[in-house]
Amino acid sequence: MKENMIQKLDLEDYIKKLNSLFAREKDYIIEGDIRKNFEYIKKLSNKDFKSPPTVKNLDTEIIHLKKFGDLSHSQIFEFVKIINYFIYLKTRNWQDLAEWFEKIQIPDEIIKITKHYNEKGEVVGFEDIDIINQKIKEVKSQIRQQLYKYINSKKLEPFLVDRQIHLQSGEETLLLRGGFNKVLDAEILGRSATGFFYVFPRGIEKLKKELDNLESKKQEILYEIAKTFSNTLRKWVKFLEFIDKEFDKFDAIQARVFMAKNENLEFIIPSKTKKMYLRNFCHPALHECKPVNLEWDKQVLIITGVNAGGKTMLLKSILSSAFMAKYLLPMKIRENSVIPHFKDIKAIIDDPQNVKNDISTFAGRIKEFKEVFGKENLLIGVDEIELGTDANEAASLFKVIIEEIMKKNRIVITTHHKRLASLLAQNEEVELLAAVYDEKNQKPTYEFIKGTIGKSYAFETAKRYGIPLNIINRAKEEYSEDLEKLDALIEKSAELEFIQKQKINELESELENVKVLKESLQRQKEEFNEKIQKEKDKLLKEYNEAIKAAKEAIKAKSIQEAHRKLNEANKIRSKIKTPTQEIKKEFKKGDKVKYKSSVGEIIDIKGKNALVEFDGKKLYVPKSELDHYRLPVKKTAKIYKPKPVKVDVKLDLHGLRLEEALEKTEKFLNDAALAGLEEVLIFHGLGKGILAKGVTDLLKQHPLVKEYRDAPPHMGGYGAKLVKL
């Protein structure tokens, strides 16, 4: 079922790429709580670790142990690889993942088994095996020496094809020409493609038998060791099942993390909100993607408009984003996108008609609709909804079907026919989206406008794809004038309705802004009055203290004491600060302003910032850091030359919050540009990646930045950016 969905949504290559990162073949679905898995993904995204080893599926081995069977060393080594990997992970001391890894307590008996295998899976740490391995090595050396003696023999030289030792059927042999049996008694073990013979001299059979005996003895010892290990593993079979399952879970997560890192992808966890908000989403199948930006919070979305205008791809993008979020698959999207949670996703896209199932297109569509009746919280996508039957009849039928299904589900529909769109447009839970067509250049733009019904541009599309003009003109004549007027009326009506709704929304938004402003002003007034009252109380207290000290001076018994009391009163008076009202700086376009030692002119004002031009360089500077500049009046003209700003070529953002870091970066770039610096270095660190991403997004769109890249390793590597201005 899900494989069919992957095919319908054009996600086959994407899933294959993910599968290639798994340590062993498995389903792409992660078992367990989605929020906990999302938490693990985010935490592992900030870690550096080696990928897990390739491991085979061990379901058969676990069943074999349960049935009191013995495993071979190669089978045991598969478990050892998993256990060794978790031992490696546990030594990483990741405090934020301790909850997960602490529950994986590996028994000491199993740890002892792991120490008896090297990285190649060979058994080590047994004296008997070590002794036999040494003897085998010695005998093989003797056999090789004997073979080289034959190679250097004058009698055998005419029959030698080459002077190499060849491995044939696991045995070391010589490659000889025919007739060798006249000078050498040997066993033929095979023939080459060119007709020569691989032979083993019988003169060294004694050494060969000794080698075979040693190998047999080694296998007997290894078999006994495997039986002992199998008995130990059998006691811990429940643990093996558990750690095998945890390995699959970690494997599924690490593959996602590495894929996201390799391709700069994001994870979106499904939200409980109804609103779908896609920002810069790109379908994985598209190499030159036009990013999808969509806000949809109603039950039904109807996409209309030109052929080949991107309607089907938009439909698949919406379904794919929901599918990928549901299974925590990384995608190309902005991280602040919102995707609702759906119980399941249904794609009614393909034409179901074929010879095998003996079913019409329309009947197949109706059958698929029948399957979703009675179900809840589905995201249903339907491409070309009226496919296979009369459009007018289908419009009436599907209107009623959709109105029933949309009570409990969300639906995305593409259609060329305006009647269904106009019938459903009256429903408040239906949203319209029209593909935009460039009439001047006669081609689709792959962009969409909300709130209107799009024109199909059938005649224009036919012309673009080479249908003769005379045929198109005849078709236009056949097309009823009344139908054309009806289409135009439907489009105009939908457009006017959209404009009206837009104006209402704008008015409501302005009204809300006025309310917020009123509340803000009221709050500021109250805070100001409270501040004034506090200042009054403070002044009154201080003046009373000064007067009290002065009165004590009058009552003094001596002149010296009176002077001392008066001095105390004077000190109290001098410390009293009268409140001064802060002068608010007002600026407008064209004002000459001073920023540090540079003088420029205001070009534009946006909120708290002003766009100022300094010697041809345009910078956004906070108004609070600007001063009005007026040239001093002098009899002789003097050219003003600003002093160069002293700026460090490095900026360190470690330990700062994102907002504070971006503000410092903006100021640093402005100062660096004014100082004439051509290249600067910004340290943001690695951490959770929030600071790095924020700085990268700022540099990407900053007008002063020509280019930027990760710094070389000796200058900070991935934790810093080298910026050219």
Sequence and secondary structure as in RCSB ss.txt:
>XXXX:A:sequence
MKENMIQKLDLEDYIKKLNSLFAREKDYIIEGDIRKNFEYIKKLSNKDFKSPPTVKNLDTEIIHLKKFGDLSHSQ
IFEFVKIINYFIYLKTRNWQDLAEWFEKIQIPDEIIKITKHYNEKGEVVGFEDIDIINQKIKEVKSQIRQQLYKY
INSKKLEPFLVDRQIHLQSGEETLLLRGGFNKVLDAEILGRSATGFFYVFPRGIEKLKKELDNLESKKQEILYEI
AKTFSNTLRKWVKFLEFIDKEFDKFDAIQARVFMAKNENLEFIIPSKTKKMYLRNFCHPALHECKPVNLEWDKQV
LIITGVNAGGKTMLLKSILSSAFMAKYLLPMKIRENSVIPHFKDIKAIIDDPQNVKNDISTFAGRIKEFKEVFGK
ENLLIGVDEIELGTDANEAASLFKVIIEEIMKKNRIVITTHHKRLASLLAQNEEVELLAAVYDEKNQKPTYEFIK
GTIGKSYAFETAKRYGIPLNIINRAKEEYSEDLEKLDALIEKSAELEFIQKQKINELESELENVKVLKESLQRQK
EEFNEKIQKEKDKLLKEYNEAIKAAKEAIKAKSIQEAHRKLNEANKIRSKIKTPTQEIKKEFKKGDKVKYKSSVG
EIIDIKGKNALVEFDGKKLYVPKSELDHYRLPVKKTAKIYKPKPVKVDVKLDLHGLRLEEALEKTEKFLNDAALA
GLEEVLIFHGLGKGILAKGVTDLLKQHPLVKEYRDAPPHMGGYGAKLVKL
>XXXX:A:secstr
 HHHHHHHTT HHHHHHHHTTSSS   S   S HHHHHHHHHHHTT            HHHHHHHHTT    HHH
HHHHHHHHHHHHHHHTT  GGGHHHHHT    HHHHHHHTTB TTS B S HHHHHHHHHHHHHHHHHHHHHHHH
HT TTTGGGBS S  EEETTEEEEEE TTGGGT  EEEEEE TTS EEEEEGGGHHHHHHHHHHHHHHHHHHHHH
HHHHHHHHHHTHHHHHHHHHHHHHHHHHHHHHHHHHHHT B    BSSS EEEEEEB TT SS   EEEEE SSE
EEEE  TTSSHHHHHHHHHHHHHHHHTT  BBS TT B B  SEEEEE S   BTTTTB HHHHHHHHHHTTTT 
 SEEEEESSTTTTS HHHHHHHHHHHHHHHTTTSEEEEE S HHHHHHHTTSTTEEEEEEEEETTTTEEEEEEEE
TS     HHHHHHHTT  HHHHHHHHHHS HHHHHHHHHHHHHHHHHHHHHHHHHHHHHHHHHHHHHHHHHHHHH
HHHHHHHHHHHHHHHHHHHHHHHHHHHHHT SSHHHHHHHHHHHHHHHHH             TT EEEETTEEE
EEEEEETTEEEEEETTEEEEEEGGG EE      SS            SEEE TT  HHHHHHHHHHHHHHHHHT
T SEEEEE   TTSHHHHHHHHHHHH TT SEEEE  GGGTGGGEEEEE 
